[in-house]
Amino acid sequence: MSSSSSSLRFILPTSQIQSSNRRKSRSLTITQTLTTPSSSSTTTTDGVDESRLEPRVEKKDGYWILKEKFRQGINPSEKIKIEREPMKLVVEDGIKELSQISLEELEKSKSTKDDIDVRLKWLGLFHRRKHQYGRFMMRLKLPNGVTTSEQTRYLASVIKKYGKDGCADVTTRQNWQIRGVELPDVPEIMEGLLSVGLTSLQSGMDNVRNAVGSPLAGIDPLEIVDTRPYTNLLSQFITDNSRGNLDFTNLPRKWNVAVVGTHDLYEHPHINDLAYMPATKNGRFGFNLLVGGFFSPKRCAEAIPLDAWVPADDIVPVCKAILEAYRDLGTRGNRQKTRMMWLIDELGVEGFRSEVVKRLPQQELERSSEEDLVQAQWERRDYFGVHPQKQEGLSFVGLHVPVGRLQADDMFELARLADEYGSSELRLTVEQNIIIPNIENSKIEKLLNEPLLKDRFSPEPPILMKGLVACTGNQFCGQAIIETKARALQVAEEVHKLVEVTRPVRIHWTGCPNTCGQVQVADIGFMGCMARDENGKICEGADVYLGGRIGSDSHLAEVYKKAVPVKNLVPLVVDILKEKFGAVPREIEEED
């Protein structure tokens, strides 16, 4: 086992092992057609040309680069990586030099223009050229969504400096993004991040995204396993302890990973490239593996079983092997066909599995276990409000952060609350909300009366706000077609006035087909597009999605209606809620 994987062992209580043996494997709905070898096939070469299994990259001067023979027909992003290795901005301190040059000068050269618009994404910096020219969004690494009051306070101090241009978002990967950053400040900000145990490295472009785990890890009385040790190990491995892991900075495309720790599947495993699903095997605790889940404008697919189980100690070696197989063999042409599932399709599940096995230290990978620990019939719990922890005398409080947007003062205040009432810790969720853990029960009442919880971040949000998720939208993002965050809140408020629903409805908004807002997993989803109004004039619109489901019977939403003008969405949502979700009209009092 590699040193990166640590020697930590995680033992499951005997009662959980015994109960797991009585459960049947959870069935998974697979919505895409796979190129799977016949039952007689035993190798990846069955139906696949041997030459296809030659690695397309090679290591030179410490960096992985695309071989000359495979450079025909590659996409523009691959050409930019070949022209100059993005991680040299870190390894050779190129960011310091870049930060000292004016944007006007940087724009004069294609190379430096590519630096600010593309290569800086390897440092987690995204130039907001279209809507905030000269300013950057900075995305961090925050394994398991766990952040400290010190980290939160530091990030707040960064955005505070930028006034109205500075703000922060909780993302759908349990992560922080801060906005308004200016290039001359980046070296100092990056040093500040390291000083509080954070990094932004490898959080954009063709890298591994934030490792997602249970937001209730370690405090949930009903959890299967505490995911924090695993997500921390994965994050440390992927970033080489915040120095940058050059083995995985040249993937064909982005790559997502999640570790499941609860029956609620708060981690959304089925939309990750790799998901670790807790399962026992012969009395040992470990994980079954799902692979290939992803969203893109041209195709969305659920993760599928790799028919593999790994003991808990081997989560890093198998992650490394899967990443190496993807890095070595993934195609680099049409950017819409370079996610890992396309490679799995091409090789077949068994063929891809074989390539993973080749890259494991012992070249062995056990078949999946039938002792799945995730209960198939499980009603997903609501984490908003006050809930008892497994630790006696302590509770956590789930707060609603409207569409994940925070200002500096909000973050300072959250940090204060975490210090005063909890253990100086906050938990971020994939639904863009925040949990304060480890609160003494005697302090709960006083916390609930704090102004921030009364005015901004309610522990008891209106029912249509509970499941509201929205991407950045065109306020900042140059790819977004429509505004999302303010509109999501407005539509929810207007619909709330018209109908009453008795259970939460998950409503997601995304500004463009890149679907950062994950509309495919929502009960109701809106994807930004251009539409035509009743007069035939072009206006902002949305494709409407229905029927996304999360949990053990997960499946992706389907398009319900195309190109609906945004001004017509309120009545449409009202109709959908009445027809599909049992909503009833509210009684509207007439004024005298």
C-alpha positions as CSV (number, residue, x, y, z in Angstrom):
1,M,0.0,0.0,0.0
2,S,1.3,3.4,-0.9
3,S,2.4,5.8,1.9
4,S,-0.3,8.2,0.7
5,S,-3.0,5.9,1.8
6,S,-2.1,6.0,5.5
7,S,-2.2,3.1,7.8
8,L,-5.5,4.1,9.5
9,R,-8.0,1.3,10.0
10,F,-11.7,1.9,10.5
11,I,-13.5,-0.8,12.3
12,L,-17.3,-1.2,12.0
13,P,-19.3,-2.2,15.1
14,T,-20.2,-5.9,15.1
15,S,-23.9,-5.1,15.2
16,Q,-23.7,-3.1,12.0
17,I,-21.7,-6.0,10.3
18,Q,-24.3,-8.5,11.3
19,S,-27.3,-6.4,10.2
20,S,-25.7,-5.7,6.9
21,N,-25.6,-9.4,6.1
22,R,-29.4,-9.4,6.2
23,R,-29.7,-6.7,3.6
24,K,-29.9,-7.2,-0.1
25,S,-27.7,-5.3,-2.4
26,R,-29.2,-2.0,-3.4
27,S,-30.4,-1.9,-7.0
28,L,-29.2,0.9,-9.2
29,T,-31.0,2.4,-12.1
30,I,-28.7,2.8,-15.1
31,T,-30.0,5.2,-17.6
32,Q,-27.3,5.0,-20.3
33,T,-26.3,2.3,-22.7
34,L,-22.9,0.8,-22.0
35,T,-20.5,-1.1,-24.3
36,T,-20.2,-4.1,-22.0
37,P,-18.3,-7.3,-23.1
38,S,-20.2,-10.5,-23.2
39,S,-20.2,-12.8,-20.2
40,S,-17.4,-14.8,-21.8
41,S,-15.1,-11.8,-21.9
42,T,-12.4,-11.7,-19.3
43,T,-10.0,-9.0,-20.6
44,T,-10.3,-5.5,-21.6
45,T,-8.8,-6.4,-25.0
46,D,-11.9,-8.3,-26.0
47,G,-13.3,-6.1,-28.8
48,V,-10.7,-3.3,-28.1
49,D,-7.6,-2.9,-30.2
50,E,-4.4,-3.5,-28.2
51,S,-3.0,-0.2,-29.5
52,R,-5.9,1.6,-27.9
53,L,-4.5,0.7,-24.5
54,E,-1.2,2.5,-25.0
55,P,-1.0,5.4,-22.6
56,R,-1.4,8.7,-24.4
57,V,0.7,10.7,-21.9
58,E,4.3,10.5,-20.8
59,K,6.2,12.1,-18.0
60,K,8.8,14.7,-18.9
61,D,10.7,17.0,-16.5
62,G,8.3,16.1,-13.7
63,Y,5.1,16.9,-15.7
64,W,2.7,14.6,-17.6
65,I,2.3,15.7,-21.2
66,L,0.4,14.4,-24.2
67,K,2.6,12.3,-26.5
68,E,3.4,13.8,-30.0
69,K,1.7,10.9,-31.7
70,F,-1.7,11.6,-30.0
71,R,-1.8,15.4,-30.6
72,Q,-3.8,15.4,-33.8
73,G,-7.4,16.6,-33.4
74,I,-7.0,17.6,-29.8
75,N,-9.2,20.3,-28.3
76,P,-8.0,23.9,-27.6
77,S,-7.6,23.3,-23.9
78,E,-5.2,20.5,-24.6
79,K,-3.2,22.8,-26.9
80,I,-2.9,25.4,-24.1
81,K,-1.6,22.7,-21.7
82,I,1.0,21.7,-24.2
83,E,2.1,25.3,-24.9
84,R,2.9,25.8,-21.3
85,E,2.3,23.6,-18.2
86,P,-0.2,25.4,-16.0
87,M,1.3,24.1,-12.7
88,K,4.5,26.0,-13.5
89,L,2.6,29.0,-12.2
90,V,2.9,27.2,-8.8
91,V,5.9,25.1,-8.9
92,E,8.1,27.7,-10.5
93,D,6.4,30.6,-8.8
94,G,5.1,32.0,-12.1
95,I,2.0,33.5,-10.3
96,K,4.2,36.0,-8.5
97,E,5.6,37.3,-11.8
98,L,2.2,37.2,-13.4
99,S,0.6,39.2,-10.6
100,Q,3.1,42.0,-11.1
101,I,2.1,42.7,-14.7
102,S,-0.8,44.9,-15.6
103,L,-3.8,43.3,-17.3
104,E,-3.3,45.6,-20.2
105,E,0.2,44.1,-20.8
106,L,-1.1,40.5,-20.2
107,E,-3.7,41.0,-22.9
108,K,-1.1,41.7,-25.5
109,S,0.3,38.2,-25.7
110,K,-1.7,35.0,-26.4
111,S,0.4,33.1,-23.9
112,T,-0.2,35.4,-21.0
113,K,-3.9,35.9,-22.0
114,D,-4.2,32.2,-21.9
115,D,-2.6,32.3,-18.4
116,I,-5.3,34.6,-17.0
117,D,-8.2,33.0,-18.7
118,V,-7.2,29.3,-18.6
119,R,-4.0,28.3,-16.8
120,L,-4.9,30.2,-13.6
121,K,-7.8,27.7,-13.2
122,W,-5.2,25.2,-12.0
123,L,-4.7,27.5,-9.1
124,G,-8.5,27.8,-8.5
125,L,-8.7,31.2,-10.1
126,F,-11.4,32.0,-12.7
127,H,-11.3,35.3,-14.6
128,R,-14.7,36.9,-14.7
129,R,-13.9,38.5,-18.1
130,K,-17.4,39.1,-19.2
131,H,-19.1,40.5,-16.1
132,Q,-16.2,41.5,-13.7
133,Y,-13.3,42.2,-16.0
134,G,-10.0,42.0,-14.1
135,R,-11.6,40.2,-11.1
136,F,-11.5,36.5,-10.3
137,M,-13.5,33.9,-8.5
138,M,-11.3,31.7,-6.3
139,R,-12.4,28.2,-5.6
140,L,-11.0,26.3,-2.6
141,K,-10.4,22.7,-1.5
142,L,-12.6,21.9,1.5
143,P,-12.7,18.1,2.0
144,N,-16.1,17.0,3.4
145,G,-17.2,20.6,3.6
146,V,-15.6,21.1,7.0
147,T,-14.4,24.6,7.7
148,T,-13.1,26.3,10.8
149,S,-14.1,29.7,12.2
150,E,-10.5,30.9,11.6
151,Q,-10.7,29.9,7.9
152,T,-14.1,31.5,7.5
153,R,-12.9,34.7,9.1
154,Y,-9.9,34.8,6.8
155,L,-12.0,34.3,3.7
156,A,-14.3,37.1,4.9
157,S,-11.4,39.4,5.4
158,V,-10.3,38.8,1.8
159,I,-13.7,39.6,0.2
160,K,-14.4,42.5,2.6
161,K,-11.5,44.3,1.0
162,Y,-13.3,44.3,-2.4
163,G,-16.5,46.0,-1.2
164,K,-19.6,45.4,-3.4
165,D,-17.5,43.3,-5.7
166,G,-16.6,40.8,-3.0
167,C,-18.9,38.0,-1.8
168,A,-18.8,34.2,-1.2
169,D,-20.8,31.2,-2.3
170,V,-21.4,27.8,-0.8
171,T,-21.1,25.5,-3.8
172,T,-22.9,22.2,-4.8
173,R,-19.6,20.4,-4.0
174,Q,-19.7,21.4,-0.3
175,N,-17.1,24.1,-0.9
176,W,-16.3,27.8,-0.6
177,Q,-15.9,30.1,-3.6
178,I,-14.9,33.7,-3.0
179,R,-15.4,36.5,-5.5
180,G,-13.9,39.8,-6.4
181,V,-10.3,38.7,-6.2
182,E,-7.7,40.9,-8.0
183,L,-4.6,39.4,-9.6
184,P,-2.0,41.5,-7.7
185,D,-3.4,40.2,-4.4
186,V,-3.2,36.5,-5.3
187,P,0.3,35.5,-4.0
188,E,-0.5,37.1,-0.6
189,I,-4.0,35.4,-0.6
190,M,-2.5,32.0,-1.4
191,E,0.0,32.4,1.5
192,G,-2.9,33.4,3.8
193,L,-4.8,30.3,2.7
194,L,-1.9,28.0,3.6
195,S,-1.6,29.7,7.0
196,V,-5.1,28.7,7.9
197,G,-4.9,25.2,6.4
198,L,-6.6,25.9,3.1
199,T,-5.6,25.7,-0.6
200,S,-7.1,26.6,-3.9
201,L,-4.7,24.3,-6.0
202,Q,-6.2,21.9,-8.5
203,S,-9.7,23.1,-8.0
204,G,-10.5,24.0,-11.6
205,M,-10.2,22.7,-15.1
206,D,-8.7,19.2,-15.7
207,N,-8.3,18.3,-12.0
208,V,-10.1,16.5,-9.3
209,R,-12.8,18.5,-7.6
210,N,-13.6,18.8,-3.9
211,A,-13.9,15.5,-2.1
212,V,-17.5,15.3,-0.9
213,G,-18.6,13.5,2.3
214,S,-21.5,13.4,4.8
215,P,-22.1,16.9,6.3
216,L,-23.0,15.1,9.5
217,A,-19.8,13.0,9.6
218,G,-18.9,12.0,13.2
219,I,-22.0,13.6,14.8
220,D,-24.9,11.7,13.2
221,P,-26.4,9.1,15.6
222,L,-27.5,7.0,12.6
223,E,-24.4,7.3,10.4
224,I,-22.8,4.3,8.8
225,V,-19.3,5.7,8.9
226,D,-17.5,9.0,9.6
227,T,-16.4,10.1,6.1
228,R,-13.9,12.8,7.3
229,P,-10.8,10.5,7.5
230,Y,-11.4,9.3,4.0
231,T,-12.1,12.6,2.3
232,N,-9.1,14.1,4.1
233,L,-6.9,11.3,2.9
234,L,-8.2,11.7,-0.7
235,S,-7.7,15.5,-0.6
236,Q,-4.2,15.2,0.8
237,F,-3.3,12.7,-1.9
238,I,-4.9,14.6,-4.7
239,T,-3.1,17.9,-3.8
240,D,0.0,16.4,-2.3
241,N,-0.7,18.1,0.9
242,S,-1.5,21.4,-0.8
243,R,1.7,21.4,-2.8
244,G,0.1,20.2,-6.0
245,N,0.1,16.6,-7.2
246,L,1.7,16.7,-10.6
247,D,0.6,13.2,-11.4
248,F,-3.0,14.3,-11.7
249,T,-2.9,17.9,-13.1
250,N,-3.3,16.7,-16.7
251,L,-6.5,14.7,-16.7
252,P,-8.6,14.7,-19.9
253,R,-11.3,16.6,-18.1
254,K,-12.6,17.4,-14.5
255,W,-13.3,14.5,-12.1
256,N,-15.5,14.2,-9.0
257,V,-15.2,12.0,-6.0
258,A,-17.5,11.3,-3.0
259,V,-17.5,9.1,0.1
260,V,-20.9,8.0,1.4
261,G,-21.4,7.9,5.2
262,T,-25.1,8.0,5.6
263,H,-28.3,6.2,4.4
264,D,-29.6,9.6,3.3
265,L,-27.0,9.8,0.5
266,Y,-26.5,13.5,1.3
267,E,-23.3,13.1,-0.8
268,H,-25.2,12.5,-4.1
269,P,-22.9,9.6,-5.1
270,H,-24.6,8.8,-8.4
271,I,-23.4,12.0,-10.0
272,N,-19.7,11.4,-9.2
273,D,-16.9,9.9,-11.3
274,L,-16.0,7.8,-8.3
275,A,-18.2,7.1,-5.3
276,Y,-17.3,5.0,-2.3
277,M,-20.4,3.1,-1.1
278,P,-20.0,1.5,2.4
279,A,-20.2,-2.2,2.4
280,T,-18.8,-5.1,4.5
281,K,-17.2,-8.2,3.1
282,N,-16.4,-11.3,5.2
283,G,-16.5,-9.2,8.4
284,R,-14.3,-6.4,6.9
285,F,-15.4,-2.8,6.4
286,G,-14.9,-1.2,3.1
287,F,-16.6,0.2,0.0
288,N,-18.2,-0.9,-3.2
289,L,-17.3,1.4,-6.0
290,L,-19.5,3.4,-8.4
291,V,-17.9,5.0,-11.4
292,G,-18.7,7.4,-14.3
293,G,-21.4,9.7,-13.1
294,F,-21.3,13.2,-14.7
295,F,-23.2,16.1,-16.2
296,S,-22.4,17.9,-19.4
297,P,-24.3,19.9,-22.1
298,K,-24.4,16.9,-24.4
299,R,-24.9,14.0,-22.1
300,C,-25.6,13.3,-18.4
301,A,-25.1,9.8,-16.9
302,E,-25.5,8.2,-13.5
303,A,-22.6,6.4,-11.9
304,I,-22.6,2.6,-12.4
305,P,-21.1,-0.3,-10.4
306,L,-17.5,-1.2,-11.2
307,D,-18.1,-4.6,-9.6
308,A,-15.3,-3.8,-7.2
309,W,-15.0,-3.7,-3.4
310,V,-12.0,-2.2,-1.5
311,P,-11.1,-2.4,2.2
312,A,-11.1,0.9,4.0
313,D,-7.4,1.1,4.0
314,D,-7.1,1.0,0.2
315,I,-9.3,3.9,-0.8
316,V,-6.3,5.9,-1.9
317,P,-4.5,3.2,-4.0
318,V,-7.7,2.5,-5.9
319,C,-8.4,6.2,-6.5
320,K,-4.9,6.6,-7.8
321,A,-5.3,3.6,-10.1
322,I,-8.6,4.9,-11.5
323,L,-7.2,8.4,-12.1
324,E,-4.2,6.9,-13.8
325,A,-6.3,4.8,-16.1
326,Y,-8.4,7.9,-17.0
327,R,-5.3,10.1,-17.4
328,D,-3.5,7.6,-19.6
329,L,-6.3,6.4,-21.8
330,G,-9.0,9.1,-21.9
331,T,-9.6,10.8,-25.2
332,R,-8.7,14.5,-25.6
333,G,-10.6,15.5,-28.7
334,N,-14.2,16.8,-28.5
335,R,-14.3,18.3,-25.0
336,Q,-17.9,17.1,-24.7
337,K,-16.8,13.5,-25.0
338,T,-13.8,13.5,-22.6
339,R,-15.4,12.7,-19.2
340,M,-14.5,9.3,-17.7
341,M,-17.8,7.6,-18.6
342,W,-16.9,8.0,-22.3
343,L,-13.8,5.9,-21.7
344,I,-15.8,3.3,-19.7
345,D,-18.2,3.1,-22.7
346,E,-15.4,2.6,-25.1
347,L,-13.5,-0.1,-23.1
348,G,-16.6,-1.7,-21.5
349,V,-17.0,-1.8,-17.7
350,E,-14.9,-5.0,-17.5
351,G,-12.2,-3.6,-19.8
352,F,-12.0,-0.4,-17.8
353,R,-11.9,-2.4,-14.5
354,S,-9.0,-4.5,-16.0
355,E,-7.0,-1.3,-16.7
356,V,-7.6,-0.2,-13.1
357,V,-6.3,-3.5,-11.8
358,K,-3.1,-3.2,-13.9
359,R,-2.4,0.0,-12.1
360,L,-2.9,-1.2,-8.5
361,P,0.1,-2.1,-6.4
362,Q,-0.8,-5.8,-6.1
363,Q,-2.7,-5.9,-9.4
364,E,-5.7,-7.3,-7.6
365,L,-9.2,-5.9,-7.0
366,E,-11.9,-7.8,-5.2
367,R,-15.4,-8.2,-6.8
368,S,-18.2,-6.1,-5.2
369,S,-19.8,-7.2,-2.0
370,E,-23.5,-8.0,-1.5
371,E,-23.3,-6.7,2.1
372,D,-24.3,-3.1,1.2
373,L,-24.6,-1.0,4.3
374,V,-26.9,1.7,2.8
375,Q,-30.5,0.9,3.5
376,A,-32.5,1.0,0.3
377,Q,-35.8,2.0,2.1
378,W,-34.8,5.1,3.9
379,E,-36.6,8.4,4.2
380,R,-34.1,11.2,3.7
381,R,-33.8,13.3,6.8
382,D,-34.1,17.1,7.0
383,Y,-31.0,18.6,8.6
384,F,-32.5,22.1,9.1
385,G,-33.2,23.1,12.7
386,V,-32.0,21.5,15.9
387,H,-31.0,17.8,16.0
388,P,-29.3,15.8,18.7
389,Q,-25.8,14.4,18.0
390,K,-24.4,11.1,18.9
391,Q,-22.4,12.9,21.6
392,E,-24.6,13.2,24.7
393,G,-25.6,16.8,25.5
394,L,-24.7,18.2,22.1
395,S,-26.8,19.1,19.1
396,F,-26.2,20.5,15.6
397,V,-28.3,23.3,14.0
398,G,-28.8,23.4,10.2
399,L,-29.1,26.8,8.7
400,H,-30.6,27.8,5.4
401,V,-28.4,30.0,3.3
402,P,-30.5,31.4,0.5
403,V,-29.0,30.1,-2.7
404,G,-25.7,29.8,-1.0
405,R,-24.7,33.5,-1.2
406,L,-22.9,35.2,1.7
407,Q,-21.4,38.6,2.3
408,A,-18.3,39.2,4.4
409,D,-20.3,40.3,7.4
410,D,-22.3,37.1,7.3
411,M,-19.1,35.1,7.4
412,F,-17.7,37.0,10.3
413,E,-20.9,36.5,12.2
414,L,-21.0,32.8,11.4
415,A,-17.4,32.4,12.6
416,R,-18.4,34.2,15.9
417,L,-21.4,31.9,16.4
418,A,-19.3,28.8,15.7
419,D,-16.8,30.0,18.4
420,E,-19.3,31.1,20.9
421,Y,-21.8,28.3,20.7
422,G,-20.0,25.4,19.0
423,S,-16.5,24.0,18.5
424,S,-15.3,26.7,16.1
425,E,-16.4,24.6,13.2
426,L,-18.9,24.9,10.4
427,R,-20.2,22.3,7.9
428,L,-21.1,23.1,4.3
429,T,-23.6,21.0,2.4
430,V,-24.1,20.2,-1.3
431,E,-27.4,22.0,-1.1
432,Q,-25.5,25.2,-0.4
433,N,-26.4,25.4,3.3
434,I,-24.5,25.5,6.6
435,I,-24.5,23.4,9.7
436,I,-23.2,24.5,13.1
437,P,-22.2,21.3,15.0
438,N,-21.2,20.5,18.6
439,I,-23.5,23.0,20.4
440,E,-24.2,22.4,24.1
441,N,-27.9,21.9,24.5
442,S,-28.0,24.6,27.2
443,K,-26.9,27.1,24.6
444,I,-29.4,26.2,21.9
445,E,-32.2,28.7,22.9
446,K,-29.8,31.6,23.0
447,L,-28.3,30.7,19.6
448,L,-31.8,30.5,18.0
449,N,-32.4,34.0,19.1
450,E,-29.3,35.4,17.5
451,P,-30.1,38.1,14.9
452,L,-28.3,36.2,12.0
453,L,-30.7,33.3,12.5
454,K,-33.7,35.5,12.8
455,D,-33.0,37.8,9.8
456,R,-30.7,36.0,7.3
457,F,-30.0,32.3,7.8
458,S,-33.1,30.6,9.3
459,P,-33.0,27.2,10.8
460,E,-36.7,26.9,9.8
461,P,-36.9,28.2,6.2
462,P,-40.2,28.2,4.2
463,I,-40.8,24.8,2.7
464,L,-40.2,25.9,-0.9
465,M,-36.8,27.4,0.2
466,K,-35.5,24.3,1.8
467,G,-34.5,22.6,-1.4
468,L,-33.7,25.7,-3.5
469,V,-30.3,25.5,-5.2
470,A,-28.9,28.0,-7.8
471,C,-25.6,28.3,-9.7
472,T,-23.8,31.6,-10.0
473,G,-25.8,32.8,-13.0
474,N,-24.9,35.7,-15.3
475,Q,-24.4,38.1,-12.5
476,F,-20.8,36.8,-12.5
477,C,-20.4,33.8,-14.8
478,G,-19.7,34.5,-18.4
479,Q,-21.2,31.2,-19.6
480,A,-24.5,31.7,-17.9
481,I,-27.4,32.6,-20.2
482,I,-29.7,33.9,-17.5
483,E,-29.6,35.3,-14.0
484,T,-30.3,32.6,-11.4
485,K,-29.8,33.4,-7.7
486,A,-32.1,36.4,-7.3
487,R,-34.6,34.9,-9.8
488,A,-34.7,31.6,-7.9
489,L,-35.6,33.4,-4.7
490,Q,-38.1,35.6,-6.4
491,V,-39.9,32.7,-8.1
492,A,-40.0,30.7,-4.9
493,E,-41.4,33.6,-3.0
494,E,-44.1,34.3,-5.6
495,V,-45.1,30.7,-5.8
496,H,-45.2,30.4,-2.0
497,K,-47.9,33.1,-2.0
498,L,-50.1,31.2,-4.4
499,V,-49.9,27.6,-3.3
500,E,-49.3,25.5,-0.2
501,V,-47.2,22.3,-0.3
502,T,-46.9,19.9,2.5
503,R,-43.4,18.5,1.8
504,P,-40.2,20.0,0.5
505,V,-39.7,20.2,-3.2
506,R,-36.2,20.3,-4.5
507,I,-36.0,23.2,-7.1
508,H,-32.6,23.7,-8.8
509,W,-31.6,26.5,-11.2
510,T,-28.6,26.5,-13.6
511,G,-27.7,29.3,-15.9
512,C,-26.5,27.2,-18.8
513,P,-26.2,23.6,-20.1
514,N,-23.0,23.1,-18.1
515,T,-25.5,22.5,-15.2
516,C,-23.4,23.6,-12.2
517,G,-26.8,23.9,-10.5
518,Q,-27.4,20.1,-11.1
519,V,-31.0,20.4,-12.4
520,Q,-30.9,16.8,-13.4
521,V,-31.2,15.7,-9.7
522,A,-34.0,18.1,-8.8
523,D,-37.7,17.5,-8.5
524,I,-38.1,20.6,-10.6
525,G,-35.1,22.1,-12.5
526,F,-34.6,25.2,-14.7
527,M,-31.8,25.4,-17.2
528,G,-31.1,28.8,-18.7
529,C,-31.7,29.3,-22.4
530,M,-33.0,31.9,-24.8
531,A,-36.7,31.8,-25.6
532,R,-39.3,33.7,-27.5
533,D,-42.2,35.5,-25.8
534,E,-45.8,35.7,-26.9
535,N,-44.8,38.4,-29.4
536,G,-42.0,36.3,-30.9
537,K,-39.3,38.5,-29.3
538,I,-36.2,36.9,-27.9
539,C,-36.0,36.8,-24.1
540,E,-34.4,35.0,-21.2
541,G,-36.0,31.5,-20.8
542,A,-35.5,28.1,-19.2
543,D,-35.8,24.5,-20.2
544,V,-37.9,22.9,-17.4
545,Y,-36.8,19.5,-16.0
546,L,-39.0,17.2,-13.9
547,G,-38.5,14.0,-11.9
548,G,-35.0,13.9,-10.7
549,R,-34.6,11.7,-7.7
550,I,-31.8,11.2,-5.1
551,G,-31.3,8.3,-2.8
552,S,-31.2,4.6,-3.3
553,D,-33.7,4.8,-6.2
554,S,-32.0,7.7,-7.8
555,H,-32.6,8.7,-11.5
556,L,-32.1,11.8,-13.5
557,A,-34.7,14.3,-14.4
558,E,-36.1,14.6,-17.9
559,V,-37.0,17.7,-20.0
560,Y,-40.7,18.6,-19.3
561,K,-40.9,21.8,-21.4
562,K,-38.4,23.6,-23.6
563,A,-37.6,27.3,-23.8
564,V,-40.2,28.8,-21.4
565,P,-39.9,32.6,-21.0
566,V,-38.8,33.3,-17.4
567,K,-41.7,35.6,-16.9
568,N,-44.0,32.6,-17.4
569,L,-42.3,30.3,-14.9
570,V,-44.4,31.2,-11.8
571,P,-47.7,30.0,-13.2
572,L,-46.0,27.0,-14.7
573,V,-44.4,26.0,-11.3
574,V,-47.8,26.5,-9.6
575,D,-49.4,24.1,-12.1
576,I,-46.6,21.6,-11.7
577,L,-46.9,21.7,-7.9
578,K,-50.6,21.2,-8.0
579,E,-50.5,18.3,-10.5
580,K,-47.3,16.5,-9.3
581,F,-46.8,17.4,-5.7
582,G,-50.3,17.8,-4.2
583,A,-50.1,21.5,-3.7
584,V,-53.3,23.4,-3.0
585,P,-54.2,27.1,-3.7
586,R,-53.7,29.4,-0.8
587,E,-56.7,31.5,0.3
588,I,-56.0,35.1,-0.7
589,E,-57.7,37.6,1.5
590,E,-59.5,40.4,-0.4
591,E,-58.9,43.9,0.8
592,D,-61.9,46.0,1.8
